[in-house]
């Protein structure tokens, strides 16, 4: 379980996140939602240790993240797929995936140089294109590669920042199906920033609604009412 209690974040003199508190229950999917520019991506970066924060508690499975360096969080079981994917465009698909193998080996306590078979089973296109450079893939294929690279690390918590942004509908369906499979069938805990209501409705066991850097509502997925949607999500 991920626990966030009274998390605050500042950029210079600007107070970006204000006393954010929520939990991400194990083996369930929690969606962070809100309009553009309200602090959702900053919240994920805060959890992953990429920006400085203050908080009463930030922990995962009882491990104190406030005292843990960002690069160590992958070894604690946390995998992050950032907005924009951030694959290595000049490396092949296979080489991009291999980047996660040291963490996989450390977590599984084995020495391995082999990409797990399930990566290609989840994303067959990655097997077909494993020799091609990452930069030659379409946006949707690059997103599948970014998710696959995160999964190579054998995480227990998968954190995704708008994984369907700017992606063609058929690949959105594929990614939604994979996330649901990972969460509901494999028991992988998922924390996701997303704006598409159909995806939120398909995945969310819980939601956290952010407005101007503050948590204005949270609850079970079924508690995301039309009033909340119209007030905080409608353009």
C-alpha positions in Angstrom: 0.0 0.0 0.0 1.2 3.5 -0.9 0.4 6.1 1.8 0.5 9.8 1.2 -0.1 12.2 4.1 -0.1 16.0 4.0 2.3 16.2 1.0 3.3 19.7 0.0 5.5 20.8 -3.0 6.9 24.1 -3.9 8.5 25.6 -7.1 10.5 28.5 -5.8 7.9 30.7 -4.0 5.0 29.0 -5.7 3.0 26.5 -3.5 2.0 23.8 -6.0 0.6 20.9 -3.9 -1.3 21.6 -0.7 -1.5 18.9 2.0 -2.4 16.1 -0.4 -3.4 12.9 1.5 -4.6 9.6 0.1 -3.8 5.9 0.1 -3.4 3.4 -2.8 -4.7 0.0 -1.6 -2.7 -3.0 -2.7 -3.9 -4.9 -5.8 -6.4 -2.1 -6.7 -6.4 0.7 -9.2 -6.4 4.3 -8.1 -7.0 7.1 -10.6 -5.8 10.7 -10.1 -8.0 12.9 -12.1 -8.4 16.6 -12.7 -8.1 19.3 -15.4 -4.8 20.1 -17.1 -2.3 22.1 -14.9 -3.8 21.2 -11.5 -0.7 19.3 -10.2 -1.3 15.7 -11.2 2.1 15.1 -12.9 3.9 17.0 -10.1 2.2 14.7 -7.6 3.5 11.6 -9.4 7.0 13.1 -9.6 6.8 13.8 -5.9 6.0 10.2 -5.1 8.9 9.0 -7.3 11.3 11.4 -5.6 12.0 13.6 -8.7 11.1 16.8 -7.0 11.6 18.1 -3.4 8.6 17.8 -1.1 7.6 18.0 2.5 5.2 15.5 3.9 4.1 13.9 7.2 4.2 10.5 5.6 5.2 9.1 2.3 5.6 5.3 2.4 5.2 2.2 0.3 4.7 -1.2 2.0 6.0 0.2 5.2 9.1 1.6 3.6 9.8 5.3 4.2 10.1 7.0 0.8 11.0 10.4 2.3 14.5 9.0 3.2 14.8 6.9 0.0 16.7 8.1 -3.0 14.7 8.3 -6.3 16.8 5.6 -8.0 16.2 3.2 -5.2 12.4 3.3 -5.5 12.4 0.9 -8.4 14.2 -1.7 -6.2 11.3 -1.2 -3.7 8.9 -2.3 -6.3 7.7 1.0 -7.8 7.8 1.4 -11.6 7.0 4.8 -13.3 5.9 5.4 -16.8 6.1 9.2 -17.2 4.2 11.5 -19.5 5.9 11.6 -22.9 7.1 8.0 -22.5 10.8 8.9 -22.4 12.1 5.9 -24.3 15.6 5.9 -25.8 14.9 6.6 -29.5 18.3 5.4 -30.8 18.2 2.1 -28.9 16.3 -0.9 -30.3 13.1 -2.0 -28.7 14.9 -4.9 -27.2 17.6 -2.7 -25.8 15.0 -0.4 -24.3 13.4 -3.3 -22.5 16.8 -4.7 -21.3 17.3 -1.5 -19.3 14.9 -2.8 -16.7 16.7 -6.2 -16.3 19.1 -5.2 -13.5 16.2 -4.2 -11.3 14.3 -7.4 -12.3 17.3 -9.5 -11.3 17.8 -7.7 -8.0 14.1 -8.1 -7.1 13.9 -11.7 -8.2 17.4 -12.4 -6.7 18.5 -14.0 -9.9 21.0 -13.1 -12.6 19.2 -12.8 -15.9 19.8 -11.3 -19.4 16.5 -12.4 -20.8 13.5 -10.2 -21.3 10.5 -12.0 -19.6 8.3 -13.8 -22.1 5.1 -12.2 -20.7 6.2 -8.8 -22.0 5.9 -10.0 -25.6 2.7 -11.8 -24.7 1.1 -8.6 -23.5 2.5 -6.5 -26.3 3.1 -8.8 -29.4 4.0 -5.8 -31.5 7.1 -5.3 -29.4 8.3 -8.8 -30.4 7.7 -8.1 -34.0 9.6 -4.8 -33.8 12.3 -5.9 -31.3 15.2 -5.1 -33.6 13.8 -1.7 -34.7 14.9 1.6 -33.0 12.5 2.9 -30.4 12.3 6.2 -32.3 10.9 4.5 -35.4 7.8 3.3 -33.5 4.5 5.1 -33.6 3.4 7.0 -30.5 1.1 4.2 -29.4 3.8 1.6 -29.9 6.3 3.7 -28.0 3.8 3.9 -25.1 3.5 0.1 -25.1 7.3 0.0 -25.1 7.4 2.4 -22.1 4.9 0.2 -20.2 6.8 -3.0 -21.1 10.1 -1.5 -19.9 8.5 -0.7 -16.6 7.0 -4.2 -16.3 10.4 -5.8 -17.0 11.4 -4.5 -13.5 8.8 -6.9 -11.9 7.1 -4.0 -10.0 4.4 -4.4 -7.4 3.2 -0.9 -8.0 2.8 0.5 -11.5 2.5 4.3 -11.8 1.3 5.7 -15.1 1.0 9.4 -16.2 -1.7 9.7 -18.9 -0.7 6.5 -20.8 -3.4 7.1 -23.5 -2.6 10.7 -24.3 -2.4 11.3 -28.1 -2.7 7.7 -29.0 -4.9 6.1 -31.7 -8.1 4.5 -30.4 -7.2 0.9 -31.2 -4.0 1.1 -29.1 -5.9 2.9 -26.3 -8.1 -0.2 -26.2 -5.1 -2.5 -26.1 -3.4 -0.5 -23.3 -6.7 -0.3 -21.3 -7.1 -4.1 -21.7 -3.5 -4.7 -20.5 -3.7 -2.4 -17.5 -7.0 -4.1 -16.5 -5.4 -7.5 -16.9 -2.4 -6.6 -14.8 -4.5 -5.2 -12.1 -7.5 -7.5 -11.9 -6.0 -10.8 -13.0 -2.3 -10.4 -11.9 -2.9 -8.4 -8.8 -0.6 -5.5 -9.7 -1.3 -2.3 -7.8 -1.9 0.6 -10.2 -1.8 4.4 -9.7 -2.7 6.2 -12.9 -3.2 9.8 -14.0 -5.9 9.9 -16.6 -8.5 12.2 -18.1 -10.6 9.9 -20.3 -13.8 9.2 -18.5 -14.4 5.9 -20.3 -11.0 4.6 -19.2 -11.5 5.9 -15.6 -14.8 4.1 -15.5 -13.2 0.9 -16.8 -10.3 0.8 -14.4 -10.8 2.9 -11.2 -11.5 1.1 -7.9 -10.7 4.5 -6.3 -10.3 8.1 -7.4 -8.4 11.1 -6.1 -9.7 14.4 -7.6 -7.2 17.3 -7.7 -8.1 21.0 -8.2 -5.5 23.8 -8.0 -3.0 21.5 -6.1 -5.6 20.4 -3.6 -7.5 17.1 -3.1 -11.1 18.2 -3.4 -12.7 14.7 -3.5 -11.7 11.1 -3.2 -13.5 7.8 -2.9 -14.5 4.6 -4.6 -14.8 4.6 -8.4 -18.6 4.4 -8.2 -18.7 7.6 -6.1 -17.4 9.7 -9.0 -20.7 11.5 -9.6 -21.9 13.6 -12.5 -21.8 16.6 -10.2 -18.1 16.1 -9.5 -17.4 15.5 -13.2 -19.3 18.6 -14.2 -17.7 20.8 -11.6 -14.1 19.7 -11.8 -13.6 17.9 -15.1 -15.8 19.5 -17.7 -14.2 22.0 -20.0 
